[in-house]
């Protein structure tokens, strides 16, 4: 099964925002945003998602993200950037 999407990105010093332009499981126009804020001696990353499913798989993935509090995304960040200290 193919899962893909095309996204345009907007970057600032502390925010990355993506807008879905085309994809297999989510409707165009959906967004996601990552914000970085200072936290003690490091940083804290916040994420927001606003996506509309167009398939059953999209609804299932959306439910996983909602119920897990974004755990799959957080796990990916930890794999790439390491565990915060």
Biopython code that builds the backbone (N, CA, C, O; Angstrom):
import numpy as np
from Bio.PDB.StructureBuilder import StructureBuilder

atoms = [
    (1, "UNK", "N", (0.839, -1.176, 0.000)),
    (1, "UNK", "CA", (0.000, 0.000, 0.000)),
    (1, "UNK", "C", (0.887, 1.244, 0.000)),
    (1, "UNK", "O", (1.824, 1.354, 0.791)),
    (2, "UNK", "N", (0.583, 2.159, -0.881)),
    (2, "UNK", "CA", (1.308, 3.419, -0.985)),
    (2, "UNK", "C", (0.695, 4.469, -0.068)),
    (2, "UNK", "O", (-0.510, 4.716, -0.117)),
    (3, "UNK", "N", (1.513, 5.077, 0.757)),
    (3, "UNK", "CA", (1.099, 6.233, 1.549)),
    (3, "UNK", "C", (2.075, 7.346, 1.197)),
    (3, "UNK", "O", (3.274, 7.230, 1.450)),
    (4, "UNK", "N", (1.562, 8.425, 0.614)),
    (4, "UNK", "CA", (2.416, 9.524, 0.206)),
    (4, "UNK", "C", (1.648, 10.837, 0.315)),
    (4, "UNK", "O", (0.421, 10.855, 0.407)),
    (5, "UNK", "N", (2.399, 11.929, 0.302)),
    (5, "UNK", "CA", (1.784, 13.247, 0.284)),
    (5, "UNK", "C", (2.780, 14.263, -0.239)),
    (5, "UNK", "O", (3.993, 14.075, -0.149)),
    (6, "UNK", "N", (2.246, 15.335, -0.784)),
    (6, "UNK", "CA", (3.049, 16.488, -1.199)),
    (6, "UNK", "C", (2.689, 17.638, -0.268)),
    (6, "UNK", "O", (1.518, 17.897, 0.012)),
    (7, "UNK", "N", (3.721, 18.312, 0.198)),
    (7, "UNK", "CA", (3.526, 19.344, 1.218)),
    (7, "UNK", "C", (4.347, 20.572, 0.848)),
    (7, "UNK", "O", (5.480, 20.449, 0.383)),
    (8, "UNK", "N", (3.777, 21.755, 1.053)),
    (8, "UNK", "CA", (4.568, 22.984, 0.983)),
    (8, "UNK", "C", (4.879, 23.395, 2.416)),
    (8, "UNK", "O", (4.052, 23.231, 3.313)),
    (9, "UNK", "N", (6.075, 23.927, 2.624)),
    (9, "UNK", "CA", (6.539, 24.267, 3.966)),
    (9, "UNK", "C", (6.743, 25.758, 4.118)),
    (9, "UNK", "O", (7.131, 26.454, 3.180)),
    (10, "UNK", "N", (6.469, 26.237, 5.337)),
    (10, "UNK", "CA", (6.763, 27.616, 5.728)),
    (10, "UNK", "C", (7.657, 27.511, 6.965)),
    (10, "UNK", "O", (7.317, 26.822, 7.926)),
    (11, "UNK", "N", (8.793, 28.194, 6.934)),
    (11, "UNK", "CA", (9.766, 28.116, 8.030)),
    (11, "UNK", "C", (9.987, 29.480, 8.664)),
    (11, "UNK", "O", (10.081, 30.491, 7.967)),
    (12, "UNK", "N", (10.071, 29.502, 9.989)),
    (12, "UNK", "CA", (10.575, 30.666, 10.716)),
    (12, "UNK", "C", (11.634, 30.139, 11.675)),
    (12, "UNK", "O", (11.974, 28.957, 11.633)),
    (13, "UNK", "N", (12.157, 31.003, 12.538)),
    (13, "UNK", "CA", (13.172, 30.548, 13.494)),
    (13, "UNK", "C", (12.648, 29.484, 14.445)),
    (13, "UNK", "O", (13.408, 28.616, 14.874)),
    (14, "UNK", "N", (11.367, 29.534, 14.781)),
    (14, "UNK", "CA", (10.857, 28.616, 15.794)),
    (14, "UNK", "C", (9.656, 27.781, 15.343)),
    (14, "UNK", "O", (9.128, 26.997, 16.131)),
    (15, "UNK", "N", (9.214, 27.935, 14.087)),
    (15, "UNK", "CA", (8.019, 27.214, 13.624)),
    (15, "UNK", "C", (8.260, 26.624, 12.233)),
    (15, "UNK", "O", (8.797, 27.288, 11.346)),
    (16, "UNK", "N", (7.857, 25.375, 12.063)),
    (16, "UNK", "CA", (7.789, 24.751, 10.736)),
    (16, "UNK", "C", (6.331, 24.379, 10.526)),
    (16, "UNK", "O", (5.747, 23.642, 11.321)),
    (17, "UNK", "N", (5.751, 24.891, 9.456)),
    (17, "UNK", "CA", (4.348, 24.623, 9.155)),
    (17, "UNK", "C", (4.266, 23.999, 7.770)),
    (17, "UNK", "O", (4.846, 24.513, 6.814)),
    (18, "UNK", "N", (3.548, 22.897, 7.667)),
    (18, "UNK", "CA", (3.352, 22.229, 6.389)),
    (18, "UNK", "C", (1.894, 22.267, 5.989)),
    (18, "UNK", "O", (1.008, 22.088, 6.823)),
    (19, "UNK", "N", (1.643, 22.504, 4.695)),
    (19, "UNK", "CA", (0.286, 22.504, 4.155)),
    (19, "UNK", "C", (0.234, 21.428, 3.070)),
    (19, "UNK", "O", (0.984, 21.479, 2.096)),
    (20, "UNK", "N", (-0.650, 20.465, 3.249)),
    (20, "UNK", "CA", (-0.788, 19.358, 2.314)),
    (20, "UNK", "C", (-1.404, 19.846, 1.010)),
    (20, "UNK", "O", (-2.490, 20.425, 1.008)),
    (21, "UNK", "N", (-0.700, 19.607, -0.108)),
    (21, "UNK", "CA", (-1.218, 20.009, -1.410)),
    (21, "UNK", "C", (-1.815, 18.838, -2.177)),
    (21, "UNK", "O", (-2.660, 19.035, -3.050)),
    (22, "UNK", "N", (-1.377, 17.612, -1.857)),
    (22, "UNK", "CA", (-1.894, 16.418, -2.520)),
    (22, "UNK", "C", (-1.469, 15.213, -1.694)),
    (22, "UNK", "O", (-0.446, 15.261, -1.011)),
    (23, "UNK", "N", (-2.231, 14.150, -1.745)),
    (23, "UNK", "CA", (-1.847, 12.968, -1.001)),
    (23, "UNK", "C", (-2.825, 11.829, -1.179)),
    (23, "UNK", "O", (-3.899, 11.987, -1.759)),
    (24, "UNK", "N", (-2.433, 10.689, -0.672)),
    (24, "UNK", "CA", (-3.220, 9.473, -0.849)),
    (24, "UNK", "C", (-4.290, 9.304, 0.215)),
    (24, "UNK", "O", (-5.377, 8.815, -0.093)),
    (25, "UNK", "N", (-4.019, 9.694, 1.467)),
    (25, "UNK", "CA", (-4.967, 9.377, 2.541)),
    (25, "UNK", "C", (-5.578, 10.601, 3.226)),
    (25, "UNK", "O", (-6.578, 10.473, 3.932)),
    (26, "UNK", "N", (-4.990, 11.788, 3.026)),
    (26, "UNK", "CA", (-5.534, 13.002, 3.639)),
    (26, "UNK", "C", (-5.925, 14.007, 2.564)),
    (26, "UNK", "O", (-5.300, 14.069, 1.506)),
    (27, "UNK", "N", (-6.962, 14.794, 2.840)),
    (27, "UNK", "CA", (-7.457, 15.816, 1.913)),
    (27, "UNK", "C", (-6.456, 16.970, 1.793)),
    (27, "UNK", "O", (-5.802, 17.319, 2.776)),
    (28, "UNK", "N", (-6.330, 17.564, 0.610)),
    (28, "UNK", "CA", (-5.510, 18.778, 0.474)),
    (28, "UNK", "C", (-6.017, 19.882, 1.410)),
    (28, "UNK", "O", (-7.208, 19.965, 1.711)),
    (29, "UNK", "N", (-5.095, 20.712, 1.854)),
    (29, "UNK", "CA", (-5.438, 21.823, 2.736)),
    (29, "UNK", "C", (-5.167, 21.533, 4.198)),
    (29, "UNK", "O", (-5.150, 22.454, 5.015)),
    (30, "UNK", "N", (-4.955, 20.267, 4.548)),
    (30, "UNK", "CA", (-4.629, 19.932, 5.929)),
    (30, "UNK", "C", (-3.265, 20.488, 6.306)),
    (30, "UNK", "O", (-2.415, 20.711, 5.444)),
    (31, "UNK", "N", (-3.066, 20.707, 7.581)),
    (31, "UNK", "CA", (-1.809, 21.305, 8.042)),
    (31, "UNK", "C", (-1.217, 20.533, 9.209)),
    (31, "UNK", "O", (-1.906, 19.781, 9.898)),
    (32, "UNK", "N", (0.076, 20.738, 9.412)),
    (32, "UNK", "CA", (0.751, 20.335, 10.636)),
    (32, "UNK", "C", (1.752, 21.426, 10.981)),
    (32, "UNK", "O", (2.254, 22.123, 10.099)),
    (33, "UNK", "N", (2.035, 21.565, 12.253)),
    (33, "UNK", "CA", (2.922, 22.631, 12.699)),
    (33, "UNK", "C", (3.777, 22.130, 13.852)),
    (33, "UNK", "O", (3.271, 21.499, 14.781)),
    (34, "UNK", "N", (5.068, 22.411, 13.792)),
    (34, "UNK", "CA", (5.995, 22.125, 14.884)),
    (34, "UNK", "C", (6.536, 23.449, 15.397)),
    (34, "UNK", "O", (7.050, 24.258, 14.624)),
    (35, "UNK", "N", (6.422, 23.668, 16.696)),
    (35, "UNK", "CA", (6.928, 24.879, 17.335)),
    (35, "UNK", "C", (7.994, 24.502, 18.349)),
    (35, "UNK", "O", (7.830, 23.543, 19.103)),
    (36, "UNK", "N", (9.074, 25.247, 18.367)),
    (36, "UNK", "CA", (10.151, 25.033, 19.332)),
    (36, "UNK", "C", (10.165, 26.208, 20.294)),
    (36, "UNK", "O", (10.199, 27.368, 19.883)),
    (37, "UNK", "N", (10.138, 25.887, 21.595)),
    (37, "UNK", "CA", (10.169, 26.931, 22.617)),
    (37, "UNK", "C", (11.267, 26.612, 23.622)),
    (37, "UNK", "O", (11.516, 25.444, 23.919)),
    (38, "UNK", "N", (11.930, 27.649, 24.149)),
    (38, "UNK", "CA", (12.947, 27.410, 25.174)),
    (38, "UNK", "C", (12.342, 26.719, 26.392)),
    (38, "UNK", "O", (11.203, 26.990, 26.772)),
    (39, "UNK", "N", (13.116, 25.828, 26.993)),
    (39, "UNK", "CA", (12.657, 25.110, 28.189)),
    (39, "UNK", "C", (13.877, 24.778, 29.036)),
    (39, "UNK", "O", (14.634, 23.863, 28.710)),
    (40, "UNK", "N", (14.066, 25.510, 30.109)),
    (40, "UNK", "CA", (15.241, 25.283, 30.953)),
    (40, "UNK", "C", (16.518, 25.494, 30.152)),
    (40, "UNK", "O", (16.711, 26.536, 29.527)),
    (41, "UNK", "N", (17.393, 24.479, 30.180)),
    (41, "UNK", "CA", (18.648, 24.551, 29.422)),
    (41, "UNK", "C", (18.513, 24.040, 27.997)),
    (41, "UNK", "O", (19.496, 24.003, 27.257)),
    (42, "UNK", "N", (17.308, 23.647, 27.604)),
    (42, "UNK", "CA", (17.111, 23.080, 26.271)),
    (42, "UNK", "C", (15.907, 23.673, 25.572)),
    (42, "UNK", "O", (15.641, 24.872, 25.664)),
    (43, "UNK", "N", (15.197, 22.827, 24.883)),
    (43, "UNK", "CA", (14.029, 23.245, 24.107)),
    (43, "UNK", "C", (12.900, 22.239, 24.272)),
    (43, "UNK", "O", (13.124, 21.087, 24.642)),
    (44, "UNK", "N", (11.713, 22.682, 23.999)),
    (44, "UNK", "CA", (10.541, 21.815, 23.986)),
    (44, "UNK", "C", (9.883, 21.969, 22.618)),
    (44, "UNK", "O", (9.753, 23.080, 22.105)),
    (45, "UNK", "N", (9.469, 20.841, 22.028)),
    (45, "UNK", "CA", (8.832, 20.854, 20.719)),
    (45, "UNK", "C", (7.349, 20.544, 20.891)),
    (45, "UNK", "O", (6.981, 19.560, 21.533)),
    (46, "UNK", "N", (6.508, 21.389, 20.316)),
    (46, "UNK", "CA", (5.060, 21.189, 20.326)),
    (46, "UNK", "C", (4.607, 20.918, 18.901)),
    (46, "UNK", "O", (5.183, 21.450, 17.953)),
    (47, "UNK", "N", (3.583, 20.097, 18.745)),
    (47, "UNK", "CA", (3.068, 19.851, 17.400)),
    (47, "UNK", "C", (1.553, 19.937, 17.389)),
    (47, "UNK", "O", (0.884, 19.579, 18.359)),
    (48, "UNK", "N", (1.030, 20.417, 16.275)),
    (48, "UNK", "CA", (-0.414, 20.513, 16.045)),
    (48, "UNK", "C", (-0.717, 19.947, 14.665)),
    (48, "UNK", "O", (0.022, 20.171, 13.707)),
    (49, "UNK", "N", (-1.810, 19.216, 14.585)),
    (49, "UNK", "CA", (-2.239, 18.629, 13.320)),
    (49, "UNK", "C", (-3.680, 19.021, 13.035)),
    (49, "UNK", "O", (-4.525, 19.019, 13.930)),
    (50, "UNK", "N", (-3.948, 19.354, 11.793)),
    (50, "UNK", "CA", (-5.318, 19.597, 11.336)),
    (50, "UNK", "C", (-5.435, 18.955, 9.964)),
    (50, "UNK", "O", (-5.211, 19.598, 8.938)),
    (51, "UNK", "N", (-5.787, 17.686, 9.965)),
    (51, "UNK", "CA", (-5.876, 16.933, 8.712)),
    (51, "UNK", "C", (-7.240, 16.297, 8.597)),
    (51, "UNK", "O", (-7.846, 15.910, 9.596)),
    (52, "UNK", "N", (-7.722, 16.190, 7.361)),
    (52, "UNK", "CA", (-9.020, 15.558, 7.087)),
    (52, "UNK", "C", (-8.778, 14.314, 6.259)),
    (52, "UNK", "O", (-8.191, 14.376, 5.178)),
    (53, "UNK", "N", (-9.229, 13.202, 6.767)),
    (53, "UNK", "CA", (-9.019, 11.924, 6.084)),
    (53, "UNK", "C", (-9.911, 11.804, 4.868)),
    (53, "UNK", "O", (-11.034, 12.309, 4.843)),
    (54, "UNK", "N", (-9.385, 11.121, 3.853)),
    (54, "UNK", "CA", (-10.224, 10.812, 2.702)),
    (54, "UNK", "C", (-10.317, 9.307, 2.467)),
    (54, "UNK", "O", (-10.948, 8.870, 1.505)),
    (55, "UNK", "N", (-9.687, 8.504, 3.346)),
    (55, "UNK", "CA", (-9.762, 7.045, 3.255)),
    (55, "UNK", "C", (-9.911, 6.459, 4.656)),
    (55, "UNK", "O", (-9.705, 7.151, 5.653)),
    (56, "UNK", "N", (-10.265, 5.196, 4.720)),
    (56, "UNK", "CA", (-10.343, 4.502, 6.006)),
    (56, "UNK", "C", (-8.974, 4.472, 6.681)),
    (56, "UNK", "O", (-8.880, 4.651, 7.896)),
    (57, "UNK", "N", (-7.920, 4.247, 5.909)),
    (57, "UNK", "CA", (-6.570, 4.252, 6.471)),
    (57, "UNK", "C", (-6.255, 5.603, 7.099)),
    (57, "UNK", "O", (-5.671, 5.662, 8.181)),
    (58, "UNK", "N", (-6.636, 6.685, 6.433)),
    (58, "UNK", "CA", (-6.414, 8.020, 6.987)),
    (58, "UNK", "C", (-7.143, 8.218, 8.300)),
    (58, "UNK", "O", (-6.600, 8.819, 9.227)),
    (59, "UNK", "N", (-8.369, 7.719, 8.393)),
    (59, "UNK", "CA", (-9.123, 7.834, 9.649)),
    (59, "UNK", "C", (-8.458, 7.023, 10.755)),
    (59, "UNK", "O", (-8.404, 7.460, 11.905)),
    (60, "UNK", "N", (-7.949, 5.837, 10.405)),
    (60, "UNK", "CA", (-7.270, 5.001, 11.399)),
    (60, "UNK", "C", (-5.985, 5.662, 11.883)),
    (60, "UNK", "O", (-5.716, 5.688, 13.084)),
    (61, "UNK", "N", (-5.185, 6.200, 10.956)),
    (61, "UNK", "CA", (-3.956, 6.886, 11.357)),
    (61, "UNK", "C", (-4.262, 8.120, 12.195)),
    (61, "UNK", "O", (-3.573, 8.398, 13.177)),
    (62, "UNK", "N", (-5.290, 8.854, 11.809)),
    (62, "UNK", "CA", (-5.698, 10.027, 12.593)),
    (62, "UNK", "C", (-6.083, 9.634, 14.004)),
    (62, "UNK", "O", (-5.739, 10.334, 14.957)),
    (63, "UNK", "N", (-6.795, 8.518, 14.155)),
    (63, "UNK", "CA", (-7.184, 8.043, 15.490)),
    (63, "UNK", "C", (-5.966, 7.649, 16.305)),
    (63, "UNK", "O", (-5.901, 7.934, 17.500)),
    (64, "UNK", "N", (-4.994, 6.992, 15.667)),
    (64, "UNK", "CA", (-3.763, 6.602, 16.372)),
    (64, "UNK", "C", (-3.050, 7.848, 16.892)),
    (64, "UNK", "O", (-2.614, 7.878, 18.042)),
    (65, "UNK", "N", (-2.928, 8.873, 16.051)),
    (65, "UNK", "CA", (-2.263, 10.108, 16.488)),
    (65, "UNK", "C", (-3.017, 10.764, 17.637)),
    (65, "UNK", "O", (-2.403, 11.234, 18.595)),
    (66, "UNK", "N", (-4.341, 10.800, 17.547)),
    (66, "UNK", "CA", (-5.144, 11.419, 18.611)),
    (66, "UNK", "C", (-5.042, 10.639, 19.915)),
    (66, "UNK", "O", (-4.771, 11.217, 20.968)),
    (67, "UNK", "N", (-5.255, 9.339, 19.848)),
    (67, "UNK", "CA", (-5.282, 8.510, 21.067)),
    (67, "UNK", "C", (-3.920, 8.385, 21.728)),
    (67, "UNK", "O", (-3.828, 8.228, 22.946)),
    (68, "UNK", "N", (-2.866, 8.453, 20.933)),
    (68, "UNK", "CA", (-1.520, 8.281, 21.481)),
    (68, "UNK", "C", (-0.859, 9.602, 21.853)),
    (68, "UNK", "O", (0.272, 9.615, 22.340)),
    (69, "UNK", "N", (-1.551, 10.705, 21.628)),
    (69, "UNK", "CA", (-0.944, 12.005, 21.912)),
    (69, "UNK", "C", (0.238, 12.304, 20.997)),
    (69, "UNK", "O", (1.159, 13.029, 21.373)),
    (70, "UNK", "N", (0.200, 11.734, 19.786)),
    (70, "UNK", "CA", (1.287, 11.970, 18.824)),
    (70, "UNK", "C", (2.504, 11.103, 19.061)),
    (70, "UNK", "O", (3.587, 11.433, 18.577)),
    (71, "UNK", "N", (2.368, 10.000, 19.792)),
    (71, "UNK", "CA", (3.507, 9.144, 20.146)),
    (71, "UNK", "C", (4.339, 8.703, 18.937)),
    (71, "UNK", "O", (5.567, 8.709, 19.034)),
    (72, "UNK", "N", (3.736, 8.320, 17.799)),
    (72, "UNK", "CA", (4.585, 7.927, 16.664)),
    (72, "UNK", "C", (5.500, 9.060, 16.184)),
    (72, "UNK", "O", (6.651, 8.819, 15.821)),
    (73, "UNK", "N", (4.991, 10.278, 16.185)),
    (73, "UNK", "CA", (5.812, 11.420, 15.775)),
    (73, "UNK", "C", (6.897, 11.683, 16.815)),
    (73, "UNK", "O", (8.052, 11.919, 16.460)),
    (74, "UNK", "N", (6.536, 11.645, 18.087)),
    (74, "UNK", "CA", (7.514, 11.867, 19.154)),
    (74, "UNK", "C", (8.621, 10.820, 19.103)),
    (74, "UNK", "O", (9.794, 11.142, 19.288)),
    (75, "UNK", "N", (8.247, 9.567, 18.852)),
    (75, "UNK", "CA", (9.239, 8.494, 18.768)),
    (75, "UNK", "C", (10.208, 8.753, 17.608)),
    (75, "UNK", "O", (11.413, 8.539, 17.739)),
    (76, "UNK", "N", (9.674, 9.211, 16.482)),
    (76, "UNK", "CA", (10.531, 9.514, 15.336)),
    (76, "UNK", "C", (11.499, 10.637, 15.670)),
    (76, "UNK", "O", (12.678, 10.555, 15.323)),
    (77, "UNK", "N", (11.027, 11.684, 16.337)),
    (77, "UNK", "CA", (11.915, 12.778, 16.749)),
    (77, "UNK", "C", (13.021, 12.253, 17.658)),
    (77, "UNK", "O", (14.178, 12.647, 17.508)),
    (78, "UNK", "N", (12.686, 11.372, 18.595)),
    (78, "UNK", "CA", (13.702, 10.827, 19.508)),
    (78, "UNK", "C", (14.717, 9.986, 18.747)),
    (78, "UNK", "O", (15.907, 10.022, 19.062)),
    (79, "UNK", "N", (14.267, 9.230, 17.751)),
    (79, "UNK", "CA", (15.193, 8.417, 16.966)),
    (79, "UNK", "C", (16.160, 9.292, 16.181)),
    (79, "UNK", "O", (17.338, 8.961, 16.045)),
    (80, "UNK", "N", (15.662, 10.404, 15.668)),
    (80, "UNK", "CA", (16.486, 11.293, 14.861)),
    (80, "UNK", "C", (17.375, 12.189, 15.732)),
    (80, "UNK", "O", (18.566, 12.347, 15.464)),
    (81, "UNK", "N", (16.777, 12.772, 16.780)),
    (81, "UNK", "CA", (17.493, 13.797, 17.550)),
    (81, "UNK", "C", (17.969, 13.329, 18.920)),
    (81, "UNK", "O", (18.697, 14.062, 19.589)),
    (82, "UNK", "N", (17.584, 12.141, 19.354)),
    (82, "UNK", "CA", (17.979, 11.634, 20.657)),
    (82, "UNK", "C", (16.999, 12.048, 21.731)),
    (82, "UNK", "O", (16.119, 12.878, 21.506)),
    (83, "UNK", "N", (17.164, 11.461, 22.894)),
    (83, "UNK", "CA", (16.294, 11.753, 24.028)),
    (83, "UNK", "C", (16.708, 13.078, 24.655)),
    (83, "UNK", "O", (17.893, 13.303, 24.898)),
    (84, "UNK", "N", (15.732, 13.968, 24.925)),
    (84, "UNK", "CA", (16.076, 15.244, 25.567)),
    (84, "UNK", "C", (16.738, 15.029, 26.919)),
    (84, "UNK", "O", (16.424, 14.077, 27.634)),
    (85, "UNK", "N", (17.653, 15.919, 27.259)),
    (85, "UNK", "CA", (18.341, 15.838, 28.554)),
    (85, "UNK", "C", (17.774, 16.818, 29.525)),
    (85, "UNK", "O", (18.230, 16.891, 30.666)),
]
sb = StructureBuilder()
sb.init_structure("model")
sb.init_model(0)
sb.init_chain("A")
sb.init_seg("    ")
for serial, (resi, resn, name, xyz) in enumerate(atoms, 1):
    if name == "N":
        sb.init_residue(resn, " ", resi, " ")
    sb.init_atom(name, np.array(xyz, "f"), 0.0, 1.0, " ", f" {name:<3s}", serial, name[0])
structure = sb.get_structure()
